[in-house]
Every structure is written in C-alpha cells, then in structure tokens.
Amino acid sequence: MDEASELTTTDNVNAQDVAEVIAELEQYRERLVQETMETAKRAKLMRVNVMAKLEPELAKIDSAIQELRNHQAALNVSN
C-alpha cells in the first residue's frame, strides 16, 4: 500500500473502528498475560521474574491503547 492510500484509509476511520481495535488490543493484552503466566507456572518460573520480562511489552500495548482512546475521543468531538 502506498502512502496516499494509507492516508485515505486512515482518514476514513471512525470511532467505531477505533473502539474495535481497542477491544482487540485489550483482549490480546489479557491473553498475553494469561498464557505467559500459565506457561511460566508449568516451567516453575517465579511470577515476579516473568512479569518483569513482560512489562515492556505490556507498556507498549497500554501506550497504544491510550493513543487510540485519545484518537477516539477526538473523533467523537469532531462528530
């Protein structure tokens, strides 16, 4: 996809689309934590150590969710 079509695509995004992406990211985050902790438990790894390794990825996901919520709020205001 070229830059022009990417811009057109992002211009056509509505609040509902953003809400769906937010929900998917929240589900992904939950699944990531749950599956990682289940695997760590089977491997008998300490929860603290596993969460320390997982935190950077969770921070990225949380940041993306917050950015999307800000974008959604801006879309709601403009409509």
NULODO-334931 format. One record per residue (C-alpha): residue in one letter; x, y, z. Coordinates in steps of 0.05 Angstrom, whole numbers. Layout:
residues N
{pt a; {X; Y; Z}} ...
//
This chain:
residues 79
{pt m; {0; 0; 0}} {pt d; {28; 68; -18}} {pt e; {27; 129; 27}} {pt a; {-31; 162; -8}} {pt s; {-77; 103; 1}} {pt e; {-54; 95; 73}} {pt l; {-74; 168; 86}} {pt t; {-141; 157; 53}} {pt t; {-152; 95; 94}} {pt t; {-136; 129; 160}} {pt d; {-179; 189; 141}} {pt n; {-239; 143; 135}} {pt v; {-231; 113; 205}} {pt n; {-290; 125; 251}} {pt a; {-299; 120; 327}} {pt q; {-329; 50; 320}} {pt d; {-268; 24; 282}} {pt v; {-223; 52; 336}} {pt a; {-266; 21; 390}} {pt e; {-259; -47; 357}} {pt v; {-184; -41; 353}} {pt i; {-181; -20; 427}} {pt a; {-223; -81; 446}} {pt e; {-178; -127; 405}} {pt l; {-115; -98; 438}} {pt e; {-145; -106; 507}} {pt q; {-162; -179; 492}} {pt y; {-92; -190; 465}} {pt r; {-61; -160; 527}} {pt e; {-103; -203; 573}} {pt r; {-88; -266; 532}} {pt l; {-14; -250; 531}} {pt v; {-11; -243; 607}} {pt q; {-54; -305; 619}} {pt e; {-17; -351; 571}} {pt t; {51; -326; 593}} {pt m; {34; -338; 666}} {pt e; {6; -407; 651}} {pt t; {70; -426; 614}} {pt a; {113; -396; 670}} {pt k; {75; -436; 722}} {pt r; {87; -501; 683}} {pt a; {160; -483; 676}} {pt k; {161; -466; 751}} {pt l; {186; -395; 739}} {pt m; {175; -341; 790}} {pt r; {117; -294; 774}} {pt v; {158; -233; 792}} {pt n; {212; -250; 742}} {pt v; {162; -266; 687}} {pt m; {124; -201; 698}} {pt a; {189; -162; 697}} {pt k; {204; -191; 628}} {pt l; {133; -179; 605}} {pt e; {126; -107; 629}} {pt p; {160; -73; 570}} {pt e; {111; -107; 521}} {pt l; {52; -91; 565}} {pt a; {74; -18; 569}} {pt k; {75; -15; 493}} {pt i; {5; -44; 488}} {pt d; {-21; 3; 542}} {pt s; {10; 62; 506}} {pt a; {-22; 42; 441}} {pt i; {-89; 33; 475}} {pt q; {-84; 102; 506}} {pt e; {-66; 134; 439}} {pt l; {-125; 100; 407}} {pt r; {-171; 124; 463}} {pt n; {-146; 195; 453}} {pt h; {-158; 188; 378}} {pt q; {-228; 160; 391}} {pt a; {-243; 219; 437}} {pt a; {-220; 267; 383}} {pt l; {-265; 232; 332}} {pt n; {-324; 236; 379}} {pt v; {-313; 311; 390}} {pt s; {-307; 325; 315}} {pt n; {-372; 288; 300}} 
//
